């Protein structure tokens, strides 16, 4: 896992403080700075209005390799 201070984008895989599981961002709001999340591979759980500050971005192995290479 890699924690970063960046603007989230649709499709980012993240974990959220206080929530269990892997989530994918499906909507980004810039005013206020929140996102809407869907639980990956789960029950279809949707979380709305999650502040950007509680997100931990998960590094995609392909993205990490591209950054190094």
Residue pairs with C-beta under 8 A, 6 or more apart in sequence:
1 15
1 56
1 57
1 58
1 59
2 57
2 58
2 59
3 56
3 57
4 57
6 57
7 28
7 52
8 14
8 25
8 28
8 35
8 52
8 55
8 57
9 25
9 28
10 25
10 26
10 27
10 28
11 24
11 25
12 24
12 25
12 57
13 22
13 23
13 24
13 40
13 57
13 58
13 60
14 22
14 23
14 24
14 25
14 37
14 55
14 56
14 57
14 58
15 21
15 22
15 23
15 55
15 56
15 58
16 23
16 37
16 47
16 50
16 54
16 55
16 56
17 54
17 55
17 56
18 54
19 47
21 39
21 40
21 42
21 45
22 39
22 40
22 41
22 58
23 37
23 38
23 39
23 40
23 47
24 37
24 38
24 40
25 35
25 36
25 37
26 36
26 37
26 38
27 35
27 36
28 35
29 35
29 36
29 49
32 51
33 51
33 52
33 53
34 48
34 49
34 50
34 51
34 52
35 50
35 52
35 55
36 46
36 47
36 48
36 49
36 50
37 46
37 47
37 48
37 50
38 44
38 45
38 46
39 45
39 46
39 47
